[in-house]
Amino acid sequence: MTERFDCHHCNESLFGKKYILREDNPYCVECFETLYANTCEECKKPIGCDCKDLSYKDRHWHETCFHCSQCNHSLVDKPFAAKEDQLLCTECYSNEYSSKCHECKKAIMPGTRKMEYKGSSWHETCFICHRCQQPIGTKSFIPKDNENFCVPCYEKQYAMQCVQCKKPITTGGVTYRDQPWHRECFVCTACKKQLSGQRFTSRDEFAYCLNCFCDLYAKKCAGCTNPISGIGGTKYISFEERQWHNDCFNCKKCSLSLVGRGFLTERDDILCPDCGKDI
C-alpha cells in the first residue's frame, strides 16, 4: 500500500504537485499562500511562492512593487530612505528633505559625510579654508567675516606677530609700548623672568623687573645702603648727592627722624640740632 502524502491543511494529495514545507509540514501552494504569504504593501496582493519577497522593517513588497514613492524608479539593490512610511530613492529624498550645502547649494545625500557649524551644513569637500582652499575636515578652524580659515592660514593673514620671536600670537598676549608680545616672550631684560602680571619698569625702552632695576640703576640709601626705587610713590630725601629713604633719614646719635626738620652734618653723619650743639 502506497503511503499518503497530503497537504497539511486541505488534505489534498500532493503527489505530482508543487508544495512548500513549513515546520516540517507540507502544504499545497494555494493553502500556503492563503495561510502564510505576506501581503504586498504597494498592491495589497499576496506575495506568491513564485515571487521574490522584499522586506523592510516587517513590511513586504513584490519585487516589481518595490519602487520610489515619488519617481517610481525601482529600489531593488539600490540605496533608499524611508520617510513617513514612504520609500524614496536617495535623490528624491535629498531633494525633498536633506539639508542643502551652504557652499554649493546642492542637497547633501543621505549616508554622505557632512560638516555642520552654527546651523549651516556643508559637503565635506565644500567645507574648505577661504585662503588655501583645502578641505578643513575635522581640523580646527577659525571663522572670520563669514568665512572659515584653517588655523595656519588665519595666523598668516590676521594674527599679530610677537615683536620678540616674530611668531603669531593666537591666544592672550601682552601689549607694551603699543607692540604685541607673547606672555612668555615679555621678560625682564636682565634676569629673563616673565613680567606678565608683575610690576615692572623700564629704562631706555627696555623692561626690567623691580629687583633687577633697583640692583642695576637705583640710588643707594646712605642710611641702610639698600636701593631707593622711587617706584610706586616711594618717598626719599636727597642732600648733597646723597639719598635716604624717609624712614632712614634719622639723627645718627638719637635716631630722631629728621624728615621736615632742621639738621646738621658731621662728616658723613647727620644730626638733629640738639645732638649737634657740641660740634
DRENTORLO-959360 format. One line per 8 residues: their letters; for each residue x, y, z of N, C-alpha, C. Coordinates in Angstrom, 3 decimals, m for minus. Layout:
a) X:Y:Z:X:Y:Z:X:Y:Z  ...;
This chain:
mterfdch) 0.857:m1.205:0.000:0.000:0.000:0.000:0.884:1.244:0.000  0.619:2.196:m0.900:1.427:3.412:m1.007:1.084:4.384:0.109  2.155:4.935:0.781:1.938:5.889:1.883:1.420:7.196:1.307  0.443:7.813:2.015:m0.171:9.059:1.536:0.775:10.240:1.779  0.692:11.243:0.898:1.485:12.462:1.034:0.557:13.619:0.697  m0.105:14.136:1.760:m1.182:15.113:1.574:m0.798:16.476:2.137  m1.521:17.518:1.677:m1.379:18.875:2.216:m1.785:18.869:3.685  m0.985:19.506:4.517:m1.242:19.513:5.956:m2.523:20.257:6.305;
hcneslfg) m2.994:21.131:5.395:m4.179:21.923:5.692:m5.449:21.386:5.024  m5.404:21.151:3.708:m6.625:20.736:2.994:m6.703:19.236:2.747  m5.603:18.530:3.084:m5.537:17.066:2.949:m5.587:16.580:1.505  m5.453:17.480:0.550:m5.377:17.062:m0.848:m4.008:16.423:m1.098  m4.014:15.420:m1.967:m2.771:14.716:m2.264:m1.786:15.663:m2.957  m0.535:15.527:m2.579:0.500:16.376:m3.144:1.371:15.646:m4.161  1.014:14.360:m4.463:1.794:13.618:m5.444:1.728:14.312:m6.797  2.890:14.583:m7.373:2.969:15.223:m8.689:2.692:16.707:m8.656;
kkyilred) 2.601:17.332:m7.454:2.302:18.758:m7.355:3.430:19.501:m6.617  3.481:20.811:m6.855:4.410:21.638:m6.077:3.884:21.779:m4.659  4.820:21.822:m3.715:4.418:22.002:m2.325:5.523:22.760:m1.590  5.159:23.253:m0.402:6.109:24.026:0.427:6.110:23.408:1.816  7.295:23.240:2.366:7.430:22.739:3.728:7.466:23.913:4.699  6.677:23.817:5.746:6.713:24.801:6.835:6.674:24.048:8.152  7.733:24.207:8.936:7.859:23.482:10.203:7.671:21.980:9.979  8.321:21.500:8.906:8.317:20.077:8.533:6.971:19.557:8.046;
npycvecf) 6.006:20.473:7.858:4.701:20.055:7.336:4.545:20.532:5.904  4.079:19.662:5.016:3.907:20.046:3.606:2.572:20.751:3.375  2.618:21.778:2.498:1.399:22.489:2.134:1.344:22.614:0.627  0.120:22.551:0.084:m0.024:22.865:m1.335:0.167:24.362:m1.496  0.485:24.784:m2.701:0.788:26.190:m2.935:m0.387:27.075:m2.545  m1.581:26.709:m2.906:m2.751:27.533:m2.630:m2.963:27.718:m1.133  m2.847:26.628:m0.367:m3.036:26.734:1.085:m1.915:27.558:1.732  m0.692:27.316:1.278:0.422:28.039:1.875:0.266:29.547:1.650;
etlyantc) m0.099:29.952:0.422:m0.238:31.373:0.137:m1.407:31.977:0.901  m2.489:31.209:1.066:m3.634:31.697:1.831:m3.278:31.884:3.305  m2.535:30.930:3.838:m2.255:30.929:5.279:m1.037:31.791:5.651  m0.016:31.776:4.828:1.271:32.335:5.269:1.889:33.403:4.370  1.417:33.559:3.154:2.065:34.525:2.256:1.892:35.948:2.787  2.958:36.757:2.650:2.892:38.164:3.060:2.141:38.981:2.024  1.501:40.054:2.491:0.758:40.935:1.597:1.653:42.097:1.177  1.663:42.390:m0.080:2.491:43.468:m0.619:1.960:44.825:m0.140;
eeckkpig) 2.862:45.670:0.344:2.483:46.997:0.825:1.940:47.874:m0.297  2.399:47.636:m1.517:2.028:48.502:m2.626:0.701:48.088:m3.259  0.627:46.828:m3.701:m0.567:46.400:m4.442:m1.583:45.664:m3.575  m1.203:45.357:m2.313:m2.084:44.686:m1.348:m2.425:43.250:m1.726  m1.701:42.687:m2.690:m1.927:41.296:m3.083:m0.908:40.392:m2.395  m1.258:39.107:m2.244:m0.288:38.189:m1.620:0.973:38.078:m2.460  2.081:37.870:m1.792:3.347:37.656:m2.480:3.535:36.151:m2.602  3.259:35.640:m3.808:3.226:34.204:m4.024:4.580:33.543:m3.905;
cdckdlsy) 4.539:32.209:m3.898:5.766:31.427:m3.756:6.702:31.604:m4.938  6.159:31.963:m6.079:6.994:32.110:m7.273:7.499:33.545:m7.446  7.255:34.396:m6.427:7.711:35.786:m6.477:8.774:36.030:m5.399  9.646:36.978:m5.678:10.633:37.362:m4.658:9.965:38.293:m3.647  10.150:37.999:m2.377:9.567:38.787:m1.294:10.653:39.722:m0.737  10.483:41.032:m0.974:11.429:42.014:m0.453:10.847:42.637:0.817  11.633:42.671:1.878:11.105:43.155:3.156:11.976:44.277:3.721  11.303:45.173:4.500:11.984:46.264:5.196:11.139:46.630:6.412;
kdrhwhet) 11.737:46.432:7.591:11.054:46.739:8.852:9.669:46.103:8.918  9.634:44.785:8.729:8.399:43.989:8.838:7.350:44.368:7.799  7.750:45.033:6.748:6.849:45.318:5.638:7.384:44.585:4.419  6.493:44.234:3.496:6.864:43.359:2.373:6.346:43.924:1.056  7.116:43.626:m0.024:6.756:44.091:m1.357:7.083:43.016:m2.390  6.287:42.976:m3.474:6.737:42.270:m4.665:7.959:42.996:m5.212  8.781:42.294:m5.903:9.966:42.919:m6.482:9.579:44.045:m7.432  8.509:43.848:m8.197:8.073:44.864:m9.163:7.377:46.047:m8.490;
cfhcsqcn) 6.983:45.870:m7.214:6.286:46.950:m6.492:7.224:47.760:m5.599  8.475:47.311:m5.528:9.437:47.954:m4.628:10.094:49.116:m5.370  9.421:50.299:m5.341:9.932:51.448:m6.090:9.762:52.732:m5.273  10.408:53.791:m5.753:10.358:55.091:m5.088:8.937:55.646:m5.148  8.459:56.189:m4.041:7.088:56.711:m3.980:6.902:57.960:m4.823  8.002:58.638:m5.181:7.863:59.862:m5.960:8.169:59.661:m7.439  9.333:59.103:m7.751:9.708:58.992:m9.168:9.411:57.618:m9.756  9.001:56.661:m8.900:8.637:55.297:m9.309:9.799:54.474:m9.856;
hslvdkpf) 11.011:54.950:m9.721:12.159:54.138:m10.128:12.340:52.992:m9.144  12.740:51.847:m9.678:12.918:50.661:m8.842:13.993:50.905:m7.779  13.736:50.371:m6.576:14.700:50.483:m5.478:15.439:49.168:m5.230  15.195:48.175:m6.090:15.834:46.867:m5.917:17.348:47.021:m6.039  18.050:46.562:m5.020:19.521:46.599:m4.976:20.072:48.019:m5.033  19.273:49.005:m4.595:19.727:50.394:m4.585:19.529:50.983:m3.189  20.332:51.964:m2.825:20.116:52.619:m1.524:18.811:53.410:m1.545  18.149:53.470:m0.412:16.890:54.210:m0.325:16.724:54.722:1.098;
aakedqll) 15.735:55.577:1.293:15.425:56.124:2.620:13.929:56.043:2.834  13.520:56.023:4.094:12.102:55.950:4.433:11.682:57.236:5.130  10.534:57.749:4.760:10.004:58.958:5.373:8.490:58.831:5.476  7.977:58.771:6.719:6.530:58.682:6.944:5.914:57.539:6.133  6.486:56.349:6.284:6.011:55.115:5.639:6.201:55.096:4.125  6.832:56.091:3.568:7.111:56.100:2.138:8.580:55.775:1.897  8.823:55.002:0.841:10.186:54.703:0.443:10.598:55.644:m0.683  11.793:56.212:m0.541:12.259:57.180:m1.525:13.678:56.841:m1.948;
ctecysne) 13.957:57.026:m3.244:15.346:56.902:m3.688:16.148:58.045:m3.067  17.449:57.888:m3.024:18.271:58.889:m2.349:18.155:60.266:m3.001  17.972:60.306:m4.301:17.874:61.598:m4.979:16.598:62.326:m4.600  15.461:61.600:m4.603:14.185:62.224:m4.240:14.183:62.622:m2.763  14.763:61.763:m1.930:14.817:62.084:m0.502:15.649:63.343:m0.265  16.767:63.423:m0.930:17.645:64.582:m0.752:16.968:65.859:m1.225  16.322:65.792:m2.388:15.652:66.977:m2.916:14.527:67.450:m2.009  13.891:66.495:m1.331:12.723:66.818:m0.519:13.085:67.168:0.922;
ysskchec) 14.013:66.409:1.497:14.222:66.501:2.945:15.647:66.831:3.382  16.644:66.552:2.568:18.021:66.742:3.029:18.389:68.211:3.118  19.348:68.494:4.012:19.858:69.858:4.112:20.668:70.187:2.867  20.718:71.466:2.547:21.468:71.941:1.385:22.845:72.441:1.832  23.824:72.210:1.005:25.185:72.641:1.296:25.261:74.172:1.267  25.842:74.763:2.304:25.950:76.220:2.412:26.815:76.794:1.288  27.730:75.991:0.767:28.660:76.481:m0.251:28.107:76.308:m1.664  27.761:75.054:m2.043:27.359:74.793:m3.435:25.846:74.785:m3.630;
kkaimpgt) 25.090:74.855:m2.513:23.625:74.922:m2.528:22.967:73.623:m2.998  23.746:72.558:m3.195:23.164:71.282:m3.605:22.822:70.439:m2.385  21.922:69.456:m2.589:21.497:68.603:m1.473:22.654:67.738:m0.994  22.677:67.506:0.310:23.665:66.612:0.906:23.018:65.231:1.002  23.490:64.298:0.221:22.855:62.997:0.078:22.931:62.204:1.383  21.883:61.437:1.694:21.916:60.587:2.887:23.088:59.619:2.829  23.726:59.419:3.970:24.842:58.489:4.041:26.187:59.094:3.732  26.195:60.353:3.247:27.476:61.014:2.977:27.847:61.889:4.170;
rkmeykgs) 29.148:62.097:4.354:29.611:62.912:5.478:29.280:64.374:5.221  28.821:65.030:6.256:28.582:66.457:6.146:29.162:67.161:7.360  29.531:68.424:7.168:30.079:69.244:8.235:29.019:70.256:8.642  28.869:70.472:9.952:27.858:71.393:10.451:28.504:72.425:11.371  28.062:73.675:11.240:28.569:74.736:12.109:27.533:75.854:12.173  27.089:76.165:13.379:26.125:77.238:13.621:24.899:77.145:12.706  24.329:75.937:12.625:23.085:75.745:11.888:23.226:75.571:10.391  24.426:75.700:9.862:24.642:75.500:8.423:25.352:74.171:8.182;
swhetcfi) 25.162:73.623:6.985:25.763:72.329:6.631:26.568:72.462:5.346  27.589:71.631:5.241:28.453:71.613:4.046:28.735:70.167:3.649  28.903:69.914:2.341:29.560:68.682:1.933:30.980:68.713:2.518  31.504:67.556:2.803:32.861:67.512:3.361:33.864:68.182:2.419  33.665:67.985:1.121:34.597:68.566:0.146:34.350:70.064:m0.083  33.202:70.580:0.391:32.898:72.004:0.216:33.305:72.828:1.433  33.571:72.164:2.554:33.942:72.883:3.779:35.446:73.120:3.747  35.840:74.219:3.113:37.263:74.465:2.839:37.706:75.796:3.441;
chrcqqpi) 39.014:75.935:3.574:39.609:77.179:4.058:39.471:78.257:2.977  39.041:79.438:3.376:38.823:80.523:2.414:40.132:80.957:1.751  41.249:80.759:2.439:42.533:81.248:1.927:43.252:80.212:1.059  43.432:78.994:1.592:44.214:77.992:0.848:43.336:77.027:0.055  41.990:77.099:0.261:41.035:76.288:m0.490:41.179:74.782:m0.224  41.825:74.406:0.866:41.958:72.990:1.209:40.834:72.585:2.168  40.326:71.325:2.038:39.265:70.879:2.960:39.731:70.976:4.406  38.844:71.472:5.280:39.175:71.621:6.692:38.948:70.310:7.441;
gtksfipk) 37.908:69.562:7.024:37.633:68.275:7.668:37.386:68.446:9.154  38.042:67.608:9.959:37.844:67.656:11.408:38.913:68.498:12.105  39.737:69.212:11.333:40.784:70.039:11.931:40.171:71.315:12.526  40.925:71.952:13.404:40.479:73.212:13.997:40.410:74.291:12.918  39.439:75.213:13.090:39.325:76.319:12.154:38.856:77.552:12.920  38.997:78.720:12.280:38.620:79.980:12.909:37.728:80.752:11.942  36.498:81.116:12.351:35.632:81.916:11.479:36.019:83.393:11.528  35.922:84.054:10.380:36.245:85.482:10.285:35.458:86.094:9.141;
dnenfcvp) 34.610:87.095:9.458:33.834:87.808:8.429:33.061:86.832:7.539  32.344:85.886:8.170:31.501:84.905:7.468:32.291:83.935:6.603  33.586:83.866:6.785:34.421:82.888:6.090:35.144:82.033:7.132  35.546:80.829:6.724:36.242:79.922:7.630:37.694:79.745:7.178  38.586:79.746:8.138:40.015:79.640:7.844:40.627:78.508:8.662  41.521:77.731:8.038:42.311:76.802:8.829:43.243:77.635:9.708  43.700:77.055:10.798:44.490:77.827:11.768:45.759:78.427:11.149  46.557:77.648:10.369:47.766:78.256:9.789:47.467:79.464:8.893;
cyekqyam) 46.402:79.378:8.094:46.076:80.499:7.202:45.573:81.707:7.984  44.788:81.456:9.029:44.299:82.571:9.837:45.473:83.293:10.486  46.433:82.535:10.999:47.582:83.148:11.655:48.400:83.980:10.664  48.548:83.460:9.447:49.312:84.203:8.440:48.610:85.503:8.050  47.272:85.452:7.985:46.549:86.603:7.457:46.127:87.608:8.524  45.795:87.117:9.726:45.197:88.024:10.703:45.923:88.133:12.045  46.605:87.082:12.479:47.163:87.110:13.835:48.311:88.116:13.936  48.392:88.811:15.092:49.511:89.725:15.338:50.794:88.924:15.531;
qcvqckkp) 51.898:89.521:15.155:53.196:88.885:15.306:53.893:89.419:16.560  54.418:88.501:17.343:55.159:88.886:18.548:56.407:89.669:18.144  56.623:90.840:18.766:57.758:91.675:18.412:59.083:91.013:18.780  59.034:90.050:19.710:60.263:89.399:20.138:60.635:88.206:19.247  59.691:87.219:19.112:60.019:85.981:18.390:59.506:85.966:16.958  58.666:86.987:16.599:58.132:87.133:15.237:57.120:86.052:14.867  56.657:85.285:15.848:55.656:84.248:15.571:54.257:84.773:15.911  53.193:84.158:15.308:51.832:84.661:15.556:51.424:84.514:17.014;
ittggvty) 50.615:85.479:17.471:50.025:85.412:18.809:48.589:84.944:18.639  48.309:83.698:19.014:46.985:83.122:18.781:46.064:83.265:19.979  46.615:83.290:21.192:45.803:83.470:22.396:46.534:84.380:23.366  45.758:85.206:24.092:46.351:86.066:25.101:47.299:87.066:24.485  48.443:87.215:25.109:49.422:88.177:24.633:49.460:89.414:25.525  50.511:90.198:25.370:50.741:91.399:26.168:51.083:92.540:25.222  50.564:93.729:25.510:50.916:94.916:24.737:51.790:95.821:25.598  52.957:96.181:25.061:53.876:97.086:25.763:54.420:98.074:24.753;
rdqpwhre) 54.241:99.359:25.055:54.624:100.424:24.123:53.990:100.213:22.749  52.703:99.851:22.789:51.892:99.649:21.574:52.412:98.531:20.679  53.180:97.602:21.243:53.665:96.466:20.472:53.229:95.158:21.139  52.870:94.140:20.324:52.366:92.878:20.883:53.497:91.892:21.226  53.314:91.180:22.323:54.277:90.177:22.779:53.515:88.934:23.220  54.112:87.747:23.020:53.644:86.577:23.749:53.914:86.807:25.231  53.073:86.259:26.090:53.314:86.389:27.532:54.684:85.828:27.902  55.022:84.681:27.294:56.288:84.031:27.643:57.496:84.761:27.040;
cfvctack) 57.252:85.657:26.080:58.360:86.413:25.482:58.592:87.756:26.179  57.597:88.219:26.936:57.732:89.513:27.605:58.410:89.290:28.952  59.746:89.419:28.961:60.540:89.066:30.140:61.456:90.225:30.526  61.964:90.149:31.739:62.922:91.129:32.243:64.191:91.089:31.392  64.685:92.252:31.015:65.890:92.333:30.184:67.096:91.698:30.869  67.110:91.755:32.201:68.277:91.256:32.934:68.145:89.793:33.327  67.100:89.445:34.098:67.002:88.084:34.655:66.148:87.143:33.829  65.424:87.658:32.830:64.606:86.870:31.900:63.361:86.260:32.549;
kqlsgqrf) 62.970:86.725:33.715:61.716:86.256:34.301:60.547:86.931:33.600  59.416:86.170:33.473:58.239:86.743:32.817:57.725:87.940:33.608  57.328:88.990:32.892:56.826:90.203:33.531:55.311:90.311:33.496  54.650:89.429:32.726:53.201:89.494:32.614:52.562:89.294:33.988  51.729:90.241:34.383:51.059:90.163:35.673:51.911:90.643:36.836  53.152:91.088:36.558:54.057:91.561:37.609:54.295:93.069:37.448  54.678:93.716:38.557:55.087:95.118:38.466:56.467:95.189:37.815  56.617:96.138:36.924:57.906:96.297:36.251:58.088:97.758:35.871;
tsrdefay) 59.280:98.101:35.477:59.565:99.452:35.000:60.509:99.349:33.808  60.894:100.474:33.249:61.718:100.427:32.046:62.830:101.467:32.120  63.846:101.232:31.334:64.950:102.188:31.177:65.467:102.046:29.746  65.551:103.173:29.063:65.974:103.158:27.655:65.130:102.186:26.830  63.810:102.172:27.119:62.816:101.356:26.406:62.952:99.859:26.670  63.810:99.455:27.590:63.917:98.050:27.975:63.187:97.838:29.297  62.453:96.715:29.368:61.653:96.428:30.569:62.479:95.636:31.586  62.291:95.970:32.862:63.003:95.292:33.946:62.022:94.977:35.080;
clncfcdl) 62.233:93.839:35.735:61.508:93.598:36.975:62.058:94.570:38.021  61.310:94.797:39.096:61.722:95.804:40.077:63.056:95.462:40.729  63.258:94.181:41.009:64.513:93.793:41.670:65.728:94.120:40.795  65.640:93.738:39.534:66.778:93.986:38.636:66.984:95.480:38.404  65.891:96.221:38.267:66.014:97.659:38.043:66.699:98.326:39.230  66.278:97.958:40.429:66.876:98.554:41.629:68.352:98.187:41.746  68.665:96.901:41.484:70.066:96.476:41.591:70.954:97.189:40.580  70.400:97.426:39.388:71.223:97.992:38.316:71.267:99.522:38.314;
yakkcagc) 70.145:100.179:38.634:70.054:101.613:38.379:69.651:102.471:39.573  69.022:101.883:40.572:68.507:102.718:41.662:69.644:103.254:42.537  69.456:104.480:43.064:70.405:105.050:44.022:70.327:104.260:45.323  71.444:104.238:46.061:71.502:103.510:47.326:71.291:104.465:48.487  70.530:104.016:49.456:70.259:104.822:50.645:71.547:104.972:51.463  71.854:106.207:51.853:73.049:106.460:52.650:72.919:105.892:54.054  71.677:105.590:54.469:71.476:105.037:55.797:71.576:103.523:55.836  70.752:102.835:55.019:70.698:101.353:55.061:71.434:100.699:53.907;
tnpisgig) 71.872:101.479:52.935:72.588:101.038:51.722:71.734:100.227:50.753  70.439:100.059:51.038:69.543:99.359:50.109:69.099:100.314:48.998  68.684:99.772:47.830:68.273:100.646:46.721:67.038:101.467:47.068  66.997:102.675:46.516:65.804:103.517:46.600:65.149:103.463:45.229  64.055:102.740:45.134:63.472:102.518:43.805:62.778:103.752:43.268  62.143:104.507:44.152:61.369:105.653:43.683:60.108:105.253:42.953  59.792:103.924:42.944:58.626:103.407:42.218:57.454:103.281:43.178  56.283:103.548:42.672:55.088:103.386:43.490:54.950:104.457:44.556;
gtkyisfe) 55.544:105.621:44.337:55.390:106.717:45.281:56.324:106.644:46.475  57.362:105.830:46.396:58.328:105.741:47.492:58.982:107.113:47.719  58.933:107.585:48.979:59.486:108.910:49.293:60.921:108.780:49.776  61.737:109.742:49.395:63.119:109.731:49.848:63.628:111.174:49.960  64.750:111.310:50.704:65.368:112.619:50.939:66.674:112.679:50.163  66.951:113.802:49.520:68.200:113.984:48.781:68.935:115.214:49.332  70.248:115.030:49.613:71.042:116.134:50.139:72.492:115.930:49.728  73.028:116.929:49.046:74.425:116.903:48.616:74.824:115.568:47.971;
erqwhndc) 74.040:115.195:46.931:74.306:113.991:46.140:74.185:112.693:46.944  73.582:112.774:48.107:73.272:111.573:48.874:71.762:111.463:49.027  71.270:110.223:49.148:69.837:109.974:49.279:69.578:109.060:50.471  68.401:109.252:51.053:67.963:108.402:52.166:66.490:108.017:51.946  66.127:106.799:52.332:64.703:106.501:52.499:64.161:107.430:53.581  62.908:107.809:53.510:62.319:108.652:54.556:62.536:108.044:55.935  62.349:106.708:56.001:62.477:106.052:57.305:63.921:105.982:57.787  64.871:106.202:56.887:66.292:106.109:57.253:66.926:107.486:57.533;
fnckkcsl) 66.169:108.546:57.281:66.721:109.897:57.457:66.566:110.309:58.918  67.444:109.766:59.767:67.362:109.938:61.219:68.692:110.461:61.773  68.612:111.083:62.938:69.814:111.550:63.636:70.718:110.365:63.948  72.005:110.514:63.679:72.951:109.427:63.890:73.072:109.043:65.367  72.884:110.025:66.265:73.068:109.755:67.684:71.779:109.317:68.379  70.706:110.064:68.218:69.472:109.755:68.979:68.390:109.087:68.148  68.639:108.921:66.844:67.716:108.245:65.910:66.404:108.998:65.693  66.340:110.260:66.087:65.148:111.062:65.840:64.992:111.284:64.334;
slvgrgfl) 63.748:111.126:63.814:63.511:111.376:62.396:63.752:112.837:62.084  64.487:113.084:61.033:64.806:114.451:60.643:63.988:114.916:59.446  63.003:114.109:59.018:62.157:114.491:57.882:61.367:115.743:58.260  61.538:116.795:57.490:60.831:118.054:57.747:61.431:118.873:58.875  62.597:118.485:59.386:63.237:119.198:60.468:64.594:119.756:59.989  65.135:120.695:60.779:66.483:121.148:60.525:67.487:120.100:60.991  68.669:120.088:60.411:69.680:119.103:60.791:71.064:119.671:60.512  72.075:119.031:61.119:73.475:119.403:60.930:74.229:118.198:60.389;
terddilc) 75.367:118.429:59.796:76.181:117.325:59.292:77.529:117.323:59.995  78.002:116.131:60.217:79.356:115.948:60.755:80.003:114.839:59.946  80.867:115.250:59.046:81.423:114.333:58.056:80.254:113.663:57.301  80.137:112.319:57.383:79.051:111.627:56.657:77.790:111.454:57.491  77.811:111.931:58.731:76.663:111.736:59.617:75.745:112.950:59.569  74.480:112.727:59.869:73.501:113.798:60.020:73.028:113.765:61.468  72.837:114.960:62.020:72.495:115.078:63.449:71.349:116.056:63.614  70.535:115.817:64.624:69.486:116.779:64.967:70.155:117.994:65.624;
pdcgkdi) 69.502:119.135:65.693:70.131:120.326:66.285:70.606:120.102:67.727  69.855:119.343:68.521:70.270:119.124:69.919:71.545:118.325:69.984  71.649:117.233:69.191:72.848:116.401:69.224:74.039:117.107:68.565  73.775:118.107:67.742:74.850:118.807:67.047:75.325:120.052:67.750  74.834:120.314:68.994:75.233:121.525:69.709:76.727:121.586:69.966  77.320:120.466:70.246:78.736:120.438:70.677:79.718:120.320:69.512  79.213:120.375:68.296:80.128:120.222:67.158:81.049:121.450:67.076;
